[in-house]
Amino acid sequence: MKELTVGTLRVIVSASRADMGARAGAHAAQAIRAAIERNGAARIILASAPSQTETLAALLASAVDWSRVTIFHMDEYLGLPAEHPETFRSYQRTHVLSKITSHAFHGIAGESADAAAECARYSALLREAPIDVCCLGIGENGHLAFNDPPVADFADPALVKVVELDATCRQQQVNDGCFPTLAAVPTHALTLTIPALMSARALICSVPGPRKAAAVRATLRDAITTACPATILRTHAAAALYVDTDSAADL
């Protein structure tokens, strides 16, 4: 394991994807326990992607009083029914909610006929109290949640918005095995914005695999601009980026 700091961002390089997930999951568990000790409860945001599987498995195997934890997720496809297997609510049901009983889980209703109203509803839930922990990833195009470079805004006035997904983002969903073809990937989604994610007291970012190497390098080496949205992580006071040797190969 190696560690470095870029800006205020801690970067932990693990020898394997499994070790990366174990370390990131343990960090997330510790941060959630600290929030419960501090506040009596914790509010967390969880990403929904294959890159998060090891981290979430380690987190859910840790000692956490989930009855005190409210869970949000960070994005959802527009127009897919709630029970579609590739919605991010389905991912959360399979990988998280089937294994623990949380105080509450708030899902984004991407099938809503009124997307603007759904953005307002979810924003109101987020505003009820501060977010303690956010477990997230970085896309192949450097996105955070579905804040792709064309739509990312570091000073976004919204907490949740509707976005059009760029071609690299949509192709990643095929690369990840979530959809069989590019044509099957939805073109739009609802996403938490960059300020919504950055509002979390602690950010734990898990980014494994060779297809993320270019994005990891850009995150740590490029100028802090929306050309690579993940560069903003270098300004957060309590963010940690967990990578494996494959995703760190270009550093």
JOKATA-V44920 format. One record per residue. N is the residue number from 1. PSI is psi in whole degrees, -180 to 180 (none if undefined). D_CENTER is the distance of its C-alpha to the mean C-alpha in whole Angstrom. Layout:
n={N & N}
psi={PSI & PSI}
d_center={D_CENTER & D_CENTER}
//
This chain:
n={1 & 2 & 3 & 4 & 5 & 6 & 7 & 8 & 9 & 10 & 11 & 12 & 13 & 14 & 15 & 16 & 17 & 18 & 19 & 20 & 21 & 22 & 23 & 24 & 25 & 26 & 27 & 28 & 29 & 30 & 31 & 32 & 33 & 34 & 35 & 36 & 37 & 38 & 39 & 40 & 41 & 42 & 43 & 44 & 45 & 46 & 47 & 48 & 49 & 50 & 51 & 52 & 53 & 54 & 55 & 56 & 57 & 58 & 59 & 60 & 61 & 62 & 63 & 64 & 65 & 66 & 67 & 68 & 69 & 70 & 71 & 72 & 73 & 74 & 75 & 76 & 77 & 78 & 79 & 80 & 81 & 82 & 83 & 84 & 85 & 86 & 87 & 88 & 89 & 90 & 91 & 92 & 93 & 94 & 95 & 96 & 97 & 98 & 99 & 100 & 101 & 102 & 103 & 104 & 105 & 106 & 107 & 108 & 109 & 110 & 111 & 112 & 113 & 114 & 115 & 116 & 117 & 118 & 119 & 120 & 121 & 122 & 123 & 124 & 125 & 126 & 127 & 128 & 129 & 130 & 131 & 132 & 133 & 134 & 135 & 136 & 137 & 138 & 139 & 140 & 141 & 142 & 143 & 144 & 145 & 146 & 147 & 148 & 149 & 150 & 151 & 152 & 153 & 154 & 155 & 156 & 157 & 158 & 159 & 160 & 161 & 162 & 163 & 164 & 165 & 166 & 167 & 168 & 169 & 170 & 171 & 172 & 173 & 174 & 175 & 176 & 177 & 178 & 179 & 180 & 181 & 182 & 183 & 184 & 185 & 186 & 187 & 188 & 189 & 190 & 191 & 192 & 193 & 194 & 195 & 196 & 197 & 198 & 199 & 200 & 201 & 202 & 203 & 204 & 205 & 206 & 207 & 208 & 209 & 210 & 211 & 212 & 213 & 214 & 215 & 216 & 217 & 218 & 219 & 220 & 221 & 222 & 223 & 224 & 225 & 226 & 227 & 228 & 229 & 230 & 231 & 232 & 233 & 234 & 235 & 236 & 237 & 238 & 239 & 240 & 241 & 242 & 243 & 244 & 245 & 246 & 247 & 248 & 249 & 250 & 251}
psi={135 & 154 & 140 & 169 & 132 & 115 & -125 & 5 & 120 & 134 & 121 & 117 & 116 & 156 & -19 & 161 & -39 & -43 & -40 & -49 & -40 & -43 & -44 & -42 & -40 & -39 & -46 & -42 & -43 & -41 & -36 & -43 & -40 & -39 & -42 & -42 & -36 & -42 & -14 & -5 & 167 & 146 & 123 & 156 & 132 & 134 & 161 & 96 & 156 & -29 & -18 & -4 & -47 & -40 & -45 & -38 & -43 & -41 & -46 & -19 & -6 & 163 & 102 & 137 & 88 & -18 & -11 & 9 & 128 & 129 & 131 & 159 & 175 & -8 & 163 & 142 & 142 & 126 & -14 & 138 & 155 & -35 & 1 & 135 & -18 & 7 & 157 & -19 & -37 & -41 & -46 & -39 & -43 & -47 & -18 & -62 & -20 & -12 & -21 & 164 & 105 & 167 & -42 & 151 & 126 & 113 & 149 & 124 & 85 & -18 & 0 & 138 & -18 & 89 & -36 & -40 & -37 & -39 & -43 & -42 & -48 & -36 & -41 & -39 & -42 & -34 & -9 & -30 & 161 & 155 & 132 & -43 & 138 & 120 & 119 & 173 & -173 & 133 & 168 & -25 & 10 & 9 & 156 & 129 & -135 & 33 & 77 & 161 & -41 & -22 & -5 & 143 & 113 & -18 & 32 & 129 & -17 & 158 & -31 & 138 & 164 & 135 & 155 & 131 & 136 & 170 & -39 & -42 & -47 & -37 & -33 & -36 & -31 & -45 & -35 & -5 & 15 & -29 & 148 & -30 & 162 & -38 & -25 & -14 & 129 & 152 & -16 & 159 & 166 & 136 & 146 & 142 & 172 & -48 & -35 & -44 & -43 & -13 & -17 & 143 & -38 & 137 & 126 & 111 & 122 & 123 & 86 & 165 & 152 & -29 & -9 & 2 & -45 & -40 & -38 & -44 & -46 & -41 & -39 & -20 & -26 & 166 & 153 & 92 & 168 & -5 & -31 & 93 & -32 & -13 & -23 & -21 & -26 & -4 & -4 & 141 & -21 & 62 & 145 & 134 & 118 & 123 & 164 & 179 & -30 & -48 & -19 & 9 & -27 & 4 & none}
d_center={23 & 23 & 21 & 22 & 21 & 20 & 20 & 19 & 16 & 17 & 17 & 17 & 19 & 19 & 22 & 20 & 17 & 18 & 19 & 16 & 14 & 17 & 16 & 13 & 13 & 16 & 15 & 13 & 16 & 18 & 16 & 16 & 19 & 20 & 19 & 21 & 24 & 24 & 23 & 24 & 21 & 17 & 14 & 11 & 7 & 6 & 3 & 7 & 8 & 11 & 10 & 8 & 12 & 14 & 11 & 11 & 15 & 16 & 14 & 16 & 19 & 19 & 22 & 20 & 22 & 19 & 22 & 21 & 17 & 16 & 12 & 10 & 8 & 6 & 9 & 12 & 14 & 18 & 21 & 20 & 21 & 19 & 21 & 20 & 19 & 16 & 14 & 11 & 13 & 15 & 13 & 12 & 16 & 16 & 14 & 14 & 16 & 19 & 19 & 19 & 20 & 18 & 20 & 18 & 16 & 15 & 14 & 14 & 17 & 17 & 21 & 22 & 25 & 24 & 21 & 22 & 23 & 20 & 18 & 20 & 20 & 16 & 17 & 20 & 18 & 15 & 18 & 20 & 19 & 17 & 13 & 14 & 11 & 7 & 5 & 3 & 5 & 8 & 10 & 13 & 14 & 12 & 10 & 7 & 5 & 9 & 11 & 13 & 16 & 18 & 17 & 15 & 16 & 16 & 18 & 17 & 20 & 17 & 14 & 14 & 16 & 17 & 16 & 18 & 16 & 18 & 19 & 17 & 14 & 16 & 18 & 15 & 15 & 18 & 18 & 15 & 18 & 16 & 19 & 23 & 23 & 22 & 24 & 22 & 19 & 19 & 19 & 17 & 14 & 13 & 10 & 10 & 11 & 11 & 13 & 11 & 8 & 11 & 13 & 12 & 14 & 12 & 9 & 9 & 7 & 9 & 10 & 13 & 16 & 19 & 17 & 14 & 17 & 18 & 15 & 15 & 18 & 18 & 15 & 18 & 21 & 21 & 22 & 19 & 19 & 17 & 18 & 15 & 13 & 11 & 15 & 14 & 12 & 16 & 17 & 15 & 17 & 15 & 13 & 13 & 12 & 13 & 14 & 17 & 21 & 20 & 17 & 19 & 22 & 22 & 22}
//
